[in-house]
């Protein structure tokens, strides 16, 4: 066999062309795959989610529906006026501007369910409304009240809507102060506590900035207080019980960090 002839025979150019072509195709496919992965990762990083810490502020309208019950005025001491006098009462609703600031954290248990923990505070005092009490023998007393310094600590189950929205509920523990001022007399403050419920929706605007709208309801349990005053040889005491239901509608903006 002529080894020199064999070694000097030119290689099959079709084989070389095929090998080169396969290498080029492999590089193109690899490059395309890397670009696709990079694009997906970039999109995932640029698409915000509602998991994590957030802060928000909202403004809106609030309706306070209180209940007031005045007990008998018990008069003790020395004199003909000693006795127990029933007192009737009436109280008006208070409708006013509302505003809250909120901080919280949402944790994603799955892609379809988040659970949040939040706390909100309302620095705006409600509009004053009237209340009164009267007795045929002792006469009547009038005054004004308003709600202030309300707070709410809540859990918030939520589910994403589309890519940029979040539908959420709220259930929590709430508290507020009710300040009452008798015309020509002293003022008093009752601290109410109760439970709260809410429903809302958030929508990303750009980056971590989002807008939201929500409706909230709070039910404050009965709070009973006693007031005692002295007048000459008499001592007068009376129990009063107050409770309230509050509904507000809020819109605002927030930021998810």
PALUMBA-278192 format. One record per residue (C-alpha): x, y, z. Coordinates in pm, 1 decimal, padded with zeros to 6 digits. Layout:
<node u="X" v="Y" w="Z"/>
...
***
This chain:
<node u="00000.0" v="00000.0" w="00000.0"/>
<node u="00127.0" v="00345.0" w="-00085.8"/>
<node u="00110.4" v="00528.1" w="00248.8"/>
<node u="00246.2" v="00846.9" w="00097.2"/>
<node u="-00031.3" v="00850.2" w="-00155.0"/>
<node u="-00286.2" v="00795.1" w="00112.4"/>
<node u="-00147.6" v="01066.2" w="00336.5"/>
<node u="-00120.8" v="01306.6" w="00048.3"/>
<node u="-00483.5" v="01256.5" w="-00053.4"/>
<node u="-00680.3" v="01574.2" w="00020.5"/>
<node u="-00946.1" v="01538.3" w="00295.5"/>
<node u="-01312.3" v="01521.8" w="00206.9"/>
<node u="-01413.7" v="01888.2" w="00187.2"/>
<node u="-01780.3" v="01802.9" w="00235.1"/>
<node u="-01699.1" v="01653.5" w="00575.5"/>
<node u="-01505.5" v="01964.6" w="00679.6"/>
<node u="-01784.7" v="02195.6" w="00568.1"/>
<node u="-02041.6" v="01992.4" w="00763.3"/>
<node u="-01832.2" v="02001.0" w="01079.0"/>
<node u="-01786.0" v="02375.6" w="01055.5"/>
<node u="-02156.1" v="02426.1" w="00992.7"/>
<node u="-02251.4" v="02218.7" w="01301.4"/>
<node u="-02014.3" v="02418.4" w="01519.5"/>
<node u="-02164.6" v="02744.3" w="01398.2"/>
<node u="-02519.7" v="02618.8" w="01459.2"/>
<node u="-02423.5" v="02498.4" w="01809.0"/>
<node u="-02276.6" v="02838.9" w="01895.6"/>
<node u="-02588.9" v="03014.8" w="01765.1"/>
<node u="-02818.9" v="02789.9" w="01969.6"/>
<node u="-02606.4" v="02833.1" w="02283.3"/>
<node u="-02598.0" v="03209.2" w="02241.3"/>
<node u="-02974.3" v="03221.7" w="02181.3"/>
<node u="-03036.8" v="03011.9" w="02492.0"/>
<node u="-02820.3" v="03236.7" w="02709.1"/>
<node u="-02993.8" v="03546.7" w="02575.4"/>
<node u="-03335.5" v="03394.2" w="02648.2"/>
<node u="-03234.1" v="03307.4" w="03005.9"/>
<node u="-03089.6" v="03654.8" w="03057.7"/>
<node u="-03406.1" v="03814.4" w="02917.1"/>
<node u="-03627.2" v="03605.0" w="03144.3"/>
<node u="-03418.0" v="03686.6" w="03449.8"/>
<node u="-03417.9" v="04054.9" w="03359.9"/>
<node u="-03795.3" v="04053.4" w="03318.1"/>
<node u="-03842.7" v="03875.7" w="03650.2"/>
<node u="-03624.3" v="04131.5" w="03825.7"/>
<node u="-03802.9" v="04425.4" w="03664.5"/>
<node u="-04153.7" v="04297.6" w="03742.9"/>
<node u="-04235.9" v="04402.5" w="04102.5"/>
<node u="-04430.7" v="04184.5" w="04342.9"/>
<node u="-04619.2" v="04274.8" w="04659.7"/>
<node u="-04409.5" v="04047.5" w="04881.2"/>
<node u="-04202.8" v="04242.2" w="05135.5"/>
<node u="-04225.9" v="04561.6" w="05338.4"/>
<node u="-04448.2" v="04849.9" w="05233.0"/>
<node u="-04569.9" v="05188.0" w="05350.4"/>
<node u="-04874.5" v="05383.5" w="05235.0"/>
<node u="-05095.3" v="05683.7" w="05307.3"/>
<node u="-05463.6" v="05722.7" w="05227.2"/>
<node u="-05734.5" v="05987.1" w="05245.3"/>
<node u="-06111.3" v="05958.9" w="05220.7"/>
<node u="-06446.4" v="05982.7" w="05393.9"/>
<node u="-06554.6" v="05841.3" w="05729.8"/>
<node u="-06892.2" v="05782.9" w="05896.3"/>
<node u="-06916.5" v="05735.3" w="06274.5"/>
<node u="-07242.0" v="05591.2" w="06413.4"/>
<node u="-07227.7" v="05599.2" w="06795.3"/>
<node u="-07463.8" v="05465.5" w="07058.2"/>
<node u="-07501.5" v="05646.7" w="07390.8"/>
<node u="-07685.8" v="05523.0" w="07698.7"/>
<node u="-07710.6" v="05743.1" w="08008.2"/>
<node u="-07797.7" v="05575.4" w="08337.6"/>
<node u="-08002.7" v="05723.5" w="08618.0"/>
<node u="-07860.2" v="06018.0" w="08805.2"/>
<node u="-07838.1" v="05904.0" w="09164.8"/>
<node u="-07855.7" v="06186.4" w="09416.9"/>
<node u="-07736.6" v="06119.5" w="09771.2"/>
<node u="-07677.5" v="06346.0" w="10069.7"/>
<node u="-07915.6" v="06558.2" w="10272.5"/>
<node u="-08224.3" v="06732.1" w="10134.7"/>
<node u="-08548.2" v="06682.4" w="09944.9"/>
<node u="-08377.1" v="06612.8" w="09608.5"/>
<node u="-08229.0" v="06280.2" w="09718.6"/>
<node u="-08339.4" v="06008.7" w="09479.5"/>
<node u="-08276.3" v="05840.3" w="09145.2"/>
<node u="-08365.6" v="06022.8" w="08825.3"/>
<node u="-08383.7" v="05848.1" w="08484.4"/>
<node u="-08207.7" v="06026.6" w="08200.5"/>
<node u="-08292.3" v="05995.5" w="07832.0"/>
<node u="-08021.6" v="06050.5" w="07571.7"/>
<node u="-07967.7" v="06115.4" w="07202.1"/>
<node u="-07655.4" v="06134.1" w="06986.4"/>
<node u="-07590.4" v="06235.0" w="06624.7"/>
<node u="-07370.0" v="06064.4" w="06367.2"/>
<node u="-07039.1" v="06223.4" w="06270.3"/>
<node u="-06933.4" v="06235.7" w="05903.4"/>
<node u="-06589.9" v="06371.7" w="05823.7"/>
<node u="-06266.1" v="06366.7" w="05627.0"/>
<node u="-06040.6" v="06069.4" w="05706.6"/>
<node u="-05674.7" v="05988.3" w="05662.5"/>
<node u="-05444.0" v="05701.9" w="05759.2"/>
<node u="-05078.0" v="05605.3" w="05742.2"/>
<node u="-04988.9" v="05235.7" w="05726.5"/>
<node u="-04682.0" v="05013.3" w="05741.1"/>
<node u="-04675.8" v="04638.6" w="05689.0"/>
<node u="-04518.1" v="04326.5" w="05546.6"/>
<node u="-04656.5" v="04068.2" w="05302.6"/>
<node u="-04525.3" v="03712.6" w="05285.2"/>
<node u="-04594.9" v="03495.1" w="04980.3"/>
<node u="-04688.3" v="03139.2" w="05079.3"/>
<node u="-04742.8" v="03060.0" w="04710.8"/>
<node u="-04781.4" v="03245.5" w="04381.5"/>
<node u="-05154.5" v="03273.7" w="04450.7"/>
<node u="-05162.2" v="03355.4" w="04824.4"/>
<node u="-04996.5" v="03619.7" w="05041.5"/>
<node u="-05051.1" v="03693.4" w="05410.1"/>
<node u="-04968.6" v="04034.1" w="05548.8"/>
<node u="-04930.4" v="04192.3" w="05891.5"/>
<node u="-04985.9" v="04565.1" w="05920.9"/>
<node u="-05047.5" v="04858.0" w="06152.8"/>
<node u="-05220.8" v="05183.8" w="06069.3"/>
<node u="-05286.6" v="05508.7" w="06250.7"/>
<node u="-05524.0" v="05795.1" w="06182.9"/>
<node u="-05381.5" v="06130.3" w="06296.9"/>
<node u="-05693.7" v="06322.2" w="06189.4"/>
<node u="-05962.2" v="06399.8" w="06448.0"/>
<node u="-06319.7" v="06352.2" w="06330.3"/>
<node u="-06577.8" v="06626.4" w="06296.6"/>
<node u="-06762.5" v="06715.4" w="06616.7"/>
<node u="-07126.3" v="06605.4" w="06650.9"/>
<node u="-07394.3" v="06670.7" w="06912.8"/>
<node u="-07529.6" v="06465.5" w="07201.1"/>
<node u="-07776.6" v="06544.5" w="07477.5"/>
<node u="-07941.5" v="06408.9" w="07790.7"/>
<node u="-08250.8" v="06522.4" w="07978.2"/>
<node u="-08477.7" v="06465.7" w="08275.6"/>
<node u="-08813.0" v="06637.3" w="08336.0"/>
<node u="-08718.1" v="06743.4" w="08689.2"/>
<node u="-08345.0" v="06810.3" w="08657.9"/>
<node u="-08346.1" v="06964.9" w="08312.7"/>
<node u="-08115.4" v="06890.2" w="08018.8"/>
<node u="-07748.6" v="06890.4" w="07926.6"/>
<node u="-07596.3" v="06920.1" w="07580.2"/>
<node u="-07249.7" v="06864.3" w="07444.1"/>
<node u="-07032.7" v="06759.1" w="07153.6"/>
<node u="-06809.9" v="06460.4" w="07085.2"/>
<node u="-06557.9" v="06350.6" w="06822.9"/>
<node u="-06344.2" v="06045.4" w="06747.2"/>
<node u="-05965.9" v="06079.4" w="06742.3"/>
<node u="-05637.6" v="05887.0" w="06760.1"/>
<node u="-05767.7" v="05566.4" w="06603.4"/>
<node u="-05537.9" v="05273.5" w="06527.1"/>
<node u="-05567.1" v="04929.0" w="06374.1"/>
<node u="-05344.3" v="04618.6" w="06386.1"/>
<node u="-05447.4" v="04368.1" w="06121.4"/>
<node u="-05381.4" v="04050.7" w="05925.4"/>
<node u="-05426.7" v="04076.5" w="05549.8"/>
<node u="-05483.6" v="03768.5" w="05330.5"/>
<node u="-05434.5" v="03853.4" w="04962.1"/>
<node u="-05420.0" v="03711.8" w="04611.1"/>
<node u="-05249.8" v="03861.8" w="04301.9"/>
<node u="-05469.0" v="03988.2" w="04017.4"/>
<node u="-05283.8" v="03975.6" w="03687.0"/>
<node u="-04918.6" v="04085.4" w="03691.0"/>
<node u="-04952.4" v="04414.8" w="03877.7"/>
<node u="-05262.8" v="04392.5" w="04098.0"/>
<node u="-05344.3" v="04261.6" w="04446.9"/>
<node u="-05685.6" v="04192.2" w="04597.8"/>
<node u="-05672.7" v="04181.4" w="04977.3"/>
<node u="-05884.7" v="04157.2" w="05288.9"/>
<node u="-05820.0" v="04282.4" w="05641.8"/>
<node u="-05919.8" v="04157.5" w="05986.2"/>
<node u="-05781.5" v="04314.2" w="06298.7"/>
<node u="-05793.8" v="04472.1" w="06642.5"/>
<node u="-05877.0" v="04841.7" w="06652.6"/>
<node u="-05894.8" v="05119.3" w="06907.6"/>
<node u="-05996.2" v="05486.2" w="06923.9"/>
<node u="-06058.2" v="05768.8" w="07166.6"/>
<node u="-06389.9" v="05951.6" w="07190.7"/>
<node u="-06367.9" v="06298.2" w="07345.0"/>
<node u="-06689.0" v="06445.1" w="07487.9"/>
<node u="-06735.8" v="06806.8" w="07596.6"/>
<node u="-07046.0" v="06916.2" w="07791.9"/>
<node u="-07150.5" v="07272.6" w="07707.8"/>
<node u="-07041.6" v="07490.0" w="07996.2"/>
<node u="-06890.8" v="07192.4" w="08176.4"/>
<node u="-06601.3" v="06950.4" w="08181.5"/>
<node u="-06467.9" v="06718.5" w="07911.1"/>
<node u="-06403.9" v="06345.3" w="07928.6"/>
<node u="-06235.2" v="06085.6" w="07708.9"/>
<node u="-06347.1" v="05725.7" w="07653.5"/>
<node u="-06109.0" v="05470.4" w="07504.0"/>
<node u="-06288.2" v="05220.8" w="07280.9"/>
<node u="-06160.5" v="04892.4" w="07138.5"/>
<node u="-06309.6" v="04638.1" w="06901.0"/>
<node u="-06257.0" v="04449.8" w="06576.8"/>
<node u="-06206.1" v="04567.2" w="06220.0"/>
<node u="-06273.7" v="04430.5" w="05871.4"/>
<node u="-06160.2" v="04562.3" w="05535.4"/>
<node u="-06144.4" v="04492.3" w="05162.7"/>
<node u="-05916.5" v="04659.4" w="04909.9"/>
<node u="-05720.6" v="04651.7" w="04585.3"/>
<node u="-05365.1" v="04763.6" w="04500.0"/>
<node u="-05219.7" v="04830.0" w="04155.3"/>
<node u="-04855.5" v="04897.7" w="04069.8"/>
<node u="-04799.6" v="05226.7" w="03884.4"/>
<node u="-04426.8" v="05216.9" w="03823.8"/>
<node u="-04143.6" v="05038.2" w="04002.2"/>
<node u="-04246.1" v="04987.9" w="04365.9"/>
<node u="-04499.7" v="05273.3" w="04358.0"/>
<node u="-04865.0" v="05166.0" w="04370.9"/>
<node u="-05211.5" v="05309.0" w="04414.8"/>
<node u="-05484.5" v="05156.4" w="04630.0"/>
<node u="-05849.2" v="05184.6" w="04728.9"/>
<node u="-06020.0" v="05019.4" w="05023.9"/>
<node u="-06327.0" v="05015.2" w="05246.0"/>
<node u="-06299.7" v="04950.8" w="05620.2"/>
<node u="-06546.2" v="04875.9" w="05897.6"/>
<node u="-06481.7" v="04891.1" w="06272.4"/>
<node u="-06710.5" v="04785.2" w="06554.7"/>
<node u="-06620.8" v="04929.3" w="06896.8"/>
<node u="-06754.8" v="04749.6" w="07203.5"/>
<node u="-06941.6" v="04911.3" w="07493.5"/>
<node u="-06735.3" v="05127.8" w="07724.1"/>
<node u="-06896.0" v="05224.3" w="08056.0"/>
<node u="-06771.1" v="05506.4" w="08275.8"/>
<node u="-06890.6" v="05671.4" w="08595.4"/>
<node u="-06895.1" v="06040.5" w="08675.3"/>
<node u="-06948.1" v="06181.9" w="09022.6"/>
<node u="-06989.4" v="06548.8" w="09121.6"/>
<node u="-07078.7" v="06734.9" w="09439.6"/>
<node u="-07333.3" v="07015.2" w="09457.7"/>
<node u="-07393.3" v="07171.3" w="09800.1"/>
<node u="-07510.2" v="06897.1" w="10037.0"/>
<node u="-07573.2" v="06657.2" w="09747.1"/>
<node u="-07356.9" v="06408.7" w="09568.4"/>
<node u="-07458.9" v="06310.3" w="09212.7"/>
<node u="-07333.8" v="06007.6" w="09022.5"/>
<node u="-07418.9" v="05863.2" w="08681.5"/>
<node u="-07301.2" v="05580.5" w="08456.5"/>
<node u="-07273.8" v="05632.8" w="08082.3"/>
<node u="-07215.1" v="05367.1" w="07815.1"/>
<node u="-07090.0" v="05439.8" w="07465.6"/>
<node u="-07013.3" v="05222.1" w="07163.5"/>
<node u="-06967.9" v="05297.4" w="06794.0"/>
<node u="-06958.5" v="05157.3" w="06442.6"/>
<node u="-06726.3" v="05326.5" w="06193.4"/>
<node u="-06703.9" v="05291.2" w="05814.3"/>
<node u="-06450.3" v="05463.6" w="05591.2"/>
<node u="-06358.4" v="05471.7" w="05223.2"/>
<node u="-05993.7" v="05543.8" w="05138.6"/>
<node u="-05777.3" v="05595.3" w="04829.7"/>
<node u="-05405.8" v="05660.3" w="04832.3"/>
<node u="-05056.8" v="05570.5" w="04723.9"/>
<node u="-04790.3" v="05345.0" w="04869.5"/>
<node u="-04446.6" v="05205.5" w="04806.1"/>
<node u="-04334.2" v="04841.3" w="04823.1"/>
<node u="-03971.1" v="04829.2" w="04930.4"/>
***
